[in-house]
Amino acid sequence: MLLEDEAGFYRQPTTAPVWAPGGRRQPRVPWTTAANRPLRAAIGFDPVGGRLVHRLRSSFTAVEMGRFYRFLSQAWAGVERLVLVMDNWPVHRHPRAWAMLEAAGRIRVLWLPTYAPWLNPAEKVWKWLRQRLVHMHPWSGDFSQLRARVDRTLASANNDPRALLRYTGTGHSKLYAS
């Protein structure tokens, strides 16, 4: 079983409460006059083993989503059948994306209800990423640096999968037994 989700991050940092020592020197968030470009990320997350794979794009069109389905199929090539748990975003059901999903042949989909993000623990991966990196980031002037940092941070989740499993509240194999 894989949990799938997408999220967007922007050039301009989001502000969030942060720890800082008392006094006059408080953290500052650098902003730029450049366009607030988005960076989109899609993940496939194993809620039992903790493995996380991701792709970064400027957007996830139906064709890109289909390529991501193929990427997930290749990443778990040794598995006989994949059950992909995902929300009802219209791009997920688009004929171009769906054709690539069906071409893999071994992927089944478990649809989550519309507007129910609390049912997908993969949503917590985005919270984890925002807390560690995206909120109040200093790379508004260098979008490629932000992209590289997001890429490295998502890849680093595989260094300690048990920590990510604890953070997302998953990893309980009895919950996901079929």
PyRosetta script that sets phi, psi and omega in degrees:
from pyrosetta import init, pose_from_sequence

init()
pose = pose_from_sequence("MLLEDEAGFYRQPTTAPVWAPGGRRQPRVPWTTAANRPLRAAIGFDPVGGRLVHRLRSSFTAVEMGRFYRFLSQAWAGVERLVLVMDNWPVHRHPRAWAMLEAAGRIRVLWLPTYAPWLNPAEKVWKWLRQRLVHMHPWSGDFSQLRARVDRTLASANNDPRALLRYTGTGHSKLYAS")
pose.set_psi(1, 136.6)
pose.set_omega(1, 176.2)
pose.set_phi(2, -125.6)
pose.set_psi(2, 138.8)
pose.set_omega(2, 172.9)
pose.set_phi(3, -96.7)
pose.set_psi(3, 131.3)
pose.set_omega(3, -177.1)
pose.set_phi(4, -121.3)
pose.set_psi(4, 142.2)
pose.set_omega(4, 175.9)
pose.set_phi(5, -163.0)
pose.set_psi(5, 162.9)
pose.set_omega(5, 176.9)
pose.set_phi(6, -128.0)
pose.set_psi(6, 155.8)
pose.set_omega(6, 175.9)
pose.set_phi(7, -151.8)
pose.set_psi(7, 161.2)
pose.set_omega(7, 178.4)
pose.set_phi(8, -120.5)
pose.set_psi(8, 144.6)
pose.set_omega(8, 177.1)
pose.set_phi(9, -130.4)
pose.set_psi(9, 153.7)
pose.set_omega(9, -172.6)
pose.set_phi(10, -125.3)
pose.set_psi(10, 157.9)
pose.set_omega(10, 179.0)
pose.set_phi(11, -55.7)
pose.set_psi(11, -47.2)
pose.set_omega(11, -179.8)
pose.set_phi(12, -74.8)
pose.set_psi(12, 129.8)
pose.set_omega(12, -178.7)
pose.set_phi(13, -69.4)
pose.set_psi(13, 148.9)
pose.set_omega(13, 172.8)
pose.set_phi(14, -88.4)
pose.set_psi(14, 145.8)
pose.set_omega(14, 177.8)
pose.set_phi(15, -90.6)
pose.set_psi(15, 147.4)
pose.set_omega(15, -179.5)
pose.set_phi(16, -155.0)
pose.set_psi(16, 156.7)
pose.set_omega(16, 175.2)
pose.set_phi(17, -60.7)
pose.set_psi(17, 132.9)
pose.set_omega(17, 177.5)
pose.set_phi(18, -133.7)
pose.set_psi(18, 156.5)
pose.set_omega(18, 176.7)
pose.set_phi(19, -78.8)
pose.set_psi(19, 137.9)
pose.set_omega(19, 175.4)
pose.set_phi(20, -152.9)
pose.set_psi(20, 146.3)
pose.set_omega(20, 176.7)
pose.set_phi(21, -64.6)
pose.set_psi(21, 151.1)
pose.set_omega(21, 178.8)
pose.set_phi(22, -66.0)
pose.set_psi(22, 161.2)
pose.set_omega(22, 178.6)
pose.set_phi(23, 121.7)
pose.set_psi(23, -165.4)
pose.set_omega(23, -175.2)
pose.set_phi(24, -81.8)
pose.set_psi(24, -24.7)
pose.set_omega(24, -177.0)
pose.set_phi(25, -88.9)
pose.set_psi(25, 98.2)
pose.set_omega(25, 178.9)
pose.set_phi(26, -104.8)
pose.set_psi(26, 154.4)
pose.set_omega(26, 179.1)
pose.set_phi(27, -62.0)
pose.set_psi(27, 142.8)
pose.set_omega(27, 177.5)
pose.set_phi(28, -119.5)
pose.set_psi(28, 146.0)
pose.set_omega(28, 179.6)
pose.set_phi(29, -104.7)
pose.set_psi(29, 118.7)
pose.set_omega(29, 178.1)
pose.set_phi(30, -76.7)
pose.set_psi(30, 133.7)
pose.set_omega(30, 174.9)
pose.set_phi(31, -117.1)
pose.set_psi(31, 156.0)
pose.set_omega(31, 178.9)
pose.set_phi(32, -123.8)
pose.set_psi(32, 162.7)
pose.set_omega(32, 177.0)
pose.set_phi(33, -87.8)
pose.set_psi(33, -3.1)
pose.set_omega(33, 178.9)
pose.set_phi(34, -67.2)
pose.set_psi(34, 159.2)
pose.set_omega(34, 179.6)
pose.set_phi(35, -58.6)
pose.set_psi(35, 144.2)
pose.set_omega(35, -177.9)
pose.set_phi(36, -82.3)
pose.set_psi(36, 69.3)
pose.set_omega(36, -177.3)
pose.set_phi(37, -62.8)
pose.set_psi(37, 146.1)
pose.set_omega(37, 175.8)
pose.set_phi(38, -92.5)
pose.set_psi(38, 154.3)
pose.set_omega(38, 168.9)
pose.set_phi(39, -123.3)
pose.set_psi(39, 122.8)
pose.set_omega(39, -178.7)
pose.set_phi(40, -104.6)
pose.set_psi(40, 142.6)
pose.set_omega(40, 178.6)
pose.set_phi(41, -129.4)
pose.set_psi(41, 143.3)
pose.set_omega(41, 173.1)
pose.set_phi(42, -127.1)
pose.set_psi(42, 141.1)
pose.set_omega(42, -179.9)
pose.set_phi(43, -129.0)
pose.set_psi(43, 154.0)
pose.set_omega(43, 166.2)
pose.set_phi(44, -121.6)
pose.set_psi(44, 123.0)
pose.set_omega(44, -172.9)
pose.set_phi(45, -126.0)
pose.set_psi(45, 124.9)
pose.set_omega(45, 177.0)
pose.set_phi(46, -84.4)
pose.set_psi(46, 110.9)
pose.set_omega(46, -174.2)
pose.set_phi(47, -76.5)
pose.set_psi(47, -2.4)
pose.set_omega(47, 177.8)
pose.set_phi(48, -106.7)
pose.set_psi(48, -48.9)
pose.set_omega(48, -178.0)
pose.set_phi(49, -88.5)
pose.set_psi(49, -21.3)
pose.set_omega(49, 178.0)
pose.set_phi(50, 88.0)
pose.set_psi(50, 2.5)
pose.set_omega(50, 179.4)
pose.set_phi(51, -70.1)
pose.set_psi(51, 138.3)
pose.set_omega(51, -178.9)
pose.set_phi(52, -129.9)
pose.set_psi(52, 129.2)
pose.set_omega(52, 172.1)
pose.set_phi(53, -120.6)
pose.set_psi(53, 151.6)
pose.set_omega(53, -176.1)
pose.set_phi(54, -147.0)
pose.set_psi(54, 162.2)
pose.set_omega(54, 172.1)
pose.set_phi(55, -136.8)
pose.set_psi(55, 140.6)
pose.set_omega(55, 176.1)
pose.set_phi(56, -112.7)
pose.set_psi(56, 134.9)
pose.set_omega(56, 179.1)
pose.set_phi(57, -145.9)
pose.set_psi(57, 167.2)
pose.set_omega(57, 173.8)
pose.set_phi(58, -78.6)
pose.set_psi(58, -25.6)
pose.set_omega(58, 174.3)
pose.set_phi(59, -157.6)
pose.set_psi(59, 158.9)
pose.set_omega(59, 175.5)
pose.set_phi(60, -114.9)
pose.set_psi(60, 92.1)
pose.set_omega(60, 174.6)
pose.set_phi(61, -77.7)
pose.set_psi(61, 177.1)
pose.set_omega(61, 177.7)
pose.set_phi(62, -60.7)
pose.set_psi(62, -40.3)
pose.set_omega(62, 179.6)
pose.set_phi(63, -65.4)
pose.set_psi(63, -44.4)
pose.set_omega(63, 178.4)
pose.set_phi(64, -63.8)
pose.set_psi(64, -37.3)
pose.set_omega(64, 178.1)
pose.set_phi(65, -64.9)
pose.set_psi(65, -41.3)
pose.set_omega(65, 176.3)
pose.set_phi(66, -61.1)
pose.set_psi(66, -41.3)
pose.set_omega(66, 176.5)
pose.set_phi(67, -63.4)
pose.set_psi(67, -35.6)
pose.set_omega(67, 178.4)
pose.set_phi(68, -67.0)
pose.set_psi(68, -39.0)
pose.set_omega(68, 175.5)
pose.set_phi(69, -59.2)
pose.set_psi(69, -43.2)
pose.set_omega(69, 178.3)
pose.set_phi(70, -64.0)
pose.set_psi(70, -40.5)
pose.set_omega(70, 177.5)
pose.set_phi(71, -60.3)
pose.set_psi(71, -43.9)
pose.set_omega(71, 177.5)
pose.set_phi(72, -62.9)
pose.set_psi(72, -41.5)
pose.set_omega(72, 178.4)
pose.set_phi(73, -61.2)
pose.set_psi(73, -41.2)
pose.set_omega(73, 178.4)
pose.set_phi(74, -71.0)
pose.set_psi(74, -36.9)
pose.set_omega(74, -179.1)
pose.set_phi(75, -65.2)
pose.set_psi(75, -30.5)
pose.set_omega(75, 177.2)
pose.set_phi(76, -114.6)
pose.set_psi(76, 50.4)
pose.set_omega(76, -175.2)
pose.set_phi(77, -63.1)
pose.set_psi(77, -30.4)
pose.set_omega(77, -177.2)
pose.set_phi(78, -80.7)
pose.set_psi(78, -0.9)
pose.set_omega(78, -177.4)
pose.set_phi(79, -95.5)
pose.set_psi(79, 133.6)
pose.set_omega(79, -177.5)
pose.set_phi(80, -65.2)
pose.set_psi(80, -42.3)
pose.set_omega(80, -178.3)
pose.set_phi(81, -142.6)
pose.set_psi(81, 138.1)
pose.set_omega(81, 176.9)
pose.set_phi(82, -112.3)
pose.set_psi(82, 133.9)
pose.set_omega(82, 171.6)
pose.set_phi(83, -108.8)
pose.set_psi(83, 116.3)
pose.set_omega(83, -176.8)
pose.set_phi(84, -98.7)
pose.set_psi(84, 117.2)
pose.set_omega(84, 179.8)
pose.set_phi(85, -97.4)
pose.set_psi(85, 119.9)
pose.set_omega(85, -178.1)
pose.set_phi(86, -153.3)
pose.set_psi(86, 165.1)
pose.set_omega(86, -178.2)
pose.set_phi(87, -81.3)
pose.set_psi(87, -179.4)
pose.set_omega(87, -175.3)
pose.set_phi(88, -95.0)
pose.set_psi(88, 34.9)
pose.set_omega(88, 175.5)
pose.set_phi(89, -58.7)
pose.set_psi(89, 131.4)
pose.set_omega(89, -175.9)
pose.set_phi(90, -55.9)
pose.set_psi(90, -31.0)
pose.set_omega(90, 179.6)
pose.set_phi(91, -63.9)
pose.set_psi(91, -31.2)
pose.set_omega(91, 178.8)
pose.set_phi(92, -61.4)
pose.set_psi(92, -32.1)
pose.set_omega(92, -176.4)
pose.set_phi(93, -99.6)
pose.set_psi(93, 0.0)
pose.set_omega(93, -178.2)
pose.set_phi(94, -59.0)
pose.set_psi(94, 140.8)
pose.set_omega(94, -178.0)
pose.set_phi(95, -54.7)
pose.set_psi(95, -36.6)
pose.set_omega(95, 179.5)
pose.set_phi(96, -68.0)
pose.set_psi(96, -40.7)
pose.set_omega(96, 177.6)
pose.set_phi(97, -70.3)
pose.set_psi(97, -42.8)
pose.set_omega(97, -177.0)
pose.set_phi(98, -64.1)
pose.set_psi(98, -35.1)
pose.set_omega(98, 179.4)
pose.set_phi(99, -61.3)
pose.set_psi(99, -40.7)
pose.set_omega(99, 179.0)
pose.set_phi(100, -71.4)
pose.set_psi(100, -33.1)
pose.set_omega(100, 177.4)
pose.set_phi(101, -66.6)
pose.set_psi(101, -43.7)
pose.set_omega(101, 179.0)
pose.set_phi(102, -69.0)
pose.set_psi(102, -30.2)
pose.set_omega(102, 178.9)
pose.set_phi(103, -64.1)
pose.set_psi(103, -30.7)
pose.set_omega(103, 177.6)
pose.set_phi(104, -65.4)
pose.set_psi(104, -30.6)
pose.set_omega(104, 173.1)
pose.set_phi(105, 78.3)
pose.set_psi(105, -28.1)
pose.set_omega(105, -174.0)
pose.set_phi(106, -112.8)
pose.set_psi(106, 9.9)
pose.set_omega(106, -179.7)
pose.set_phi(107, -101.3)
pose.set_psi(107, 126.7)
pose.set_omega(107, 173.1)
pose.set_phi(108, -111.9)
pose.set_psi(108, 154.2)
pose.set_omega(108, -176.6)
pose.set_phi(109, -117.7)
pose.set_psi(109, 134.3)
pose.set_omega(109, 170.8)
pose.set_phi(110, -111.4)
pose.set_psi(110, 109.6)
pose.set_omega(110, -176.3)
pose.set_phi(111, -82.4)
pose.set_psi(111, 134.2)
pose.set_omega(111, 173.1)
pose.set_phi(112, -90.2)
pose.set_psi(112, 154.3)
pose.set_omega(112, 178.1)
pose.set_phi(113, -62.3)
pose.set_psi(113, 154.3)
pose.set_omega(113, 177.4)
pose.set_phi(114, -64.1)
pose.set_psi(114, 140.8)
pose.set_omega(114, 177.2)
pose.set_phi(115, 56.1)
pose.set_psi(115, 46.7)
pose.set_omega(115, 178.0)
pose.set_phi(116, -133.9)
pose.set_psi(116, 61.8)
pose.set_omega(116, -176.3)
pose.set_phi(117, -64.8)
pose.set_psi(117, -21.8)
pose.set_omega(117, -179.6)
pose.set_phi(118, -68.2)
pose.set_psi(118, -14.2)
pose.set_omega(118, 178.6)
pose.set_phi(119, -84.4)
pose.set_psi(119, -11.2)
pose.set_omega(119, -178.4)
pose.set_phi(120, -114.3)
pose.set_psi(120, 104.3)
pose.set_omega(120, 179.8)
pose.set_phi(121, -61.0)
pose.set_psi(121, -15.4)
pose.set_omega(121, 176.7)
pose.set_phi(122, -62.8)
pose.set_psi(122, -24.2)
pose.set_omega(122, 176.3)
pose.set_phi(123, -60.0)
pose.set_psi(123, -30.1)
pose.set_omega(123, -179.7)
pose.set_phi(124, -71.4)
pose.set_psi(124, -21.4)
pose.set_omega(124, 175.2)
pose.set_phi(125, -63.1)
pose.set_psi(125, -37.8)
pose.set_omega(125, 179.3)
pose.set_phi(126, -67.4)
pose.set_psi(126, -38.7)
pose.set_omega(126, 176.6)
pose.set_phi(127, -62.6)
pose.set_psi(127, -43.8)
pose.set_omega(127, 178.2)
pose.set_phi(128, -57.5)
pose.set_psi(128, -45.3)
pose.set_omega(128, -179.3)
pose.set_phi(129, -67.2)
pose.set_psi(129, -43.6)
pose.set_omega(129, -179.8)
pose.set_phi(130, -63.6)
pose.set_psi(130, -41.1)
pose.set_omega(130, 179.4)
pose.set_phi(131, -64.7)
pose.set_psi(131, -38.6)
pose.set_omega(131, -176.0)
pose.set_phi(132, -82.8)
pose.set_psi(132, -26.2)
pose.set_omega(132, -168.4)
pose.set_phi(133, -139.5)
pose.set_psi(133, -50.6)
pose.set_omega(133, -163.9)
pose.set_phi(134, -78.4)
pose.set_psi(134, -41.7)
pose.set_omega(134, 179.0)
pose.set_phi(135, -62.7)
pose.set_psi(135, 130.0)
pose.set_omega(135, 176.1)
pose.set_phi(136, 58.9)
pose.set_psi(136, 33.0)
pose.set_omega(136, 179.9)
pose.set_phi(137, -69.9)
pose.set_psi(137, 151.5)
pose.set_omega(137, -176.7)
pose.set_phi(138, -95.6)
pose.set_psi(138, 12.2)
pose.set_omega(138, -171.5)
pose.set_phi(139, -106.2)
pose.set_psi(139, 30.7)
pose.set_omega(139, -179.7)
pose.set_phi(140, -64.8)
pose.set_psi(140, -27.6)
pose.set_omega(140, 179.5)
pose.set_phi(141, -83.5)
pose.set_psi(141, -10.9)
pose.set_omega(141, -177.6)
pose.set_phi(142, -136.9)
pose.set_psi(142, 88.1)
pose.set_omega(142, -175.7)
pose.set_phi(143, -62.2)
pose.set_psi(143, -34.8)
pose.set_omega(143, 179.7)
pose.set_phi(144, -64.8)
pose.set_psi(144, -33.3)
pose.set_omega(144, 177.2)
pose.set_phi(145, -67.9)
pose.set_psi(145, -41.1)
pose.set_omega(145, 176.6)
pose.set_phi(146, -61.7)
pose.set_psi(146, -46.3)
pose.set_omega(146, 179.3)
pose.set_phi(147, -58.7)
pose.set_psi(147, -45.6)
pose.set_omega(147, -180.0)
pose.set_phi(148, -63.1)
pose.set_psi(148, -40.0)
pose.set_omega(148, -179.9)
pose.set_phi(149, -67.8)
pose.set_psi(149, -41.7)
pose.set_omega(149, 177.1)
pose.set_phi(150, -62.4)
pose.set_psi(150, -44.0)
pose.set_omega(150, 178.9)
pose.set_phi(151, -58.6)
pose.set_psi(151, -49.4)
pose.set_omega(151, -179.2)
pose.set_phi(152, -65.1)
pose.set_psi(152, -39.6)
pose.set_omega(152, -178.5)
pose.set_phi(153, -66.6)
pose.set_psi(153, -43.1)
pose.set_omega(153, 177.0)
pose.set_phi(154, -65.0)
pose.set_psi(154, -39.8)
pose.set_omega(154, 177.7)
pose.set_phi(155, -64.4)
pose.set_psi(155, -34.8)
pose.set_omega(155, -178.1)
pose.set_phi(156, -69.0)
pose.set_psi(156, -16.3)
pose.set_omega(156, 177.7)
pose.set_phi(157, -59.1)
pose.set_psi(157, -27.7)
pose.set_omega(157, 179.8)
pose.set_phi(158, -77.1)
pose.set_psi(158, -11.0)
pose.set_omega(158, 177.5)
pose.set_phi(159, -69.6)
pose.set_psi(159, -31.2)
pose.set_omega(159, 178.5)
pose.set_phi(160, -140.4)
pose.set_psi(160, 74.3)
pose.set_omega(160, -176.2)
pose.set_phi(161, -61.6)
pose.set_psi(161, -30.4)
pose.set_omega(161, -179.9)
pose.set_phi(162, -64.3)
pose.set_psi(162, -35.4)
pose.set_omega(162, 178.1)
pose.set_phi(163, -65.3)
pose.set_psi(163, -41.6)
pose.set_omega(163, 178.5)
pose.set_phi(164, -68.0)
pose.set_psi(164, -37.2)
pose.set_omega(164, 176.7)
pose.set_phi(165, -62.1)
pose.set_psi(165, -42.5)
pose.set_omega(165, 177.4)
pose.set_phi(166, -63.6)
pose.set_psi(166, -43.5)
pose.set_omega(166, -178.0)
pose.set_phi(167, -62.1)
pose.set_psi(167, -40.9)
pose.set_omega(167, -177.4)
pose.set_phi(168, -84.6)
pose.set_psi(168, -8.9)
pose.set_omega(168, -179.8)
pose.set_phi(169, 77.3)
pose.set_psi(169, 21.7)
pose.set_omega(169, 179.6)
pose.set_phi(170, -110.9)
pose.set_psi(170, -164.7)
pose.set_omega(170, 177.8)
pose.set_phi(171, 91.9)
pose.set_psi(171, 3.5)
pose.set_omega(171, 178.2)
pose.set_phi(172, -93.6)
pose.set_psi(172, 95.2)
pose.set_omega(172, -172.7)
pose.set_phi(173, -57.0)
pose.set_psi(173, -28.3)
pose.set_omega(173, 179.6)
pose.set_phi(174, -66.0)
pose.set_psi(174, -29.6)
pose.set_omega(174, 179.1)
pose.set_phi(175, -70.3)
pose.set_psi(175, -30.1)
pose.set_omega(175, -173.0)
pose.set_phi(176, -108.1)
pose.set_psi(176, 10.7)
pose.set_omega(176, 179.7)
pose.set_phi(177, -68.0)
pose.set_psi(177, 140.9)
pose.set_omega(177, -179.5)
pose.set_phi(178, -104.4)
pose.dump_pdb("model.pdb")
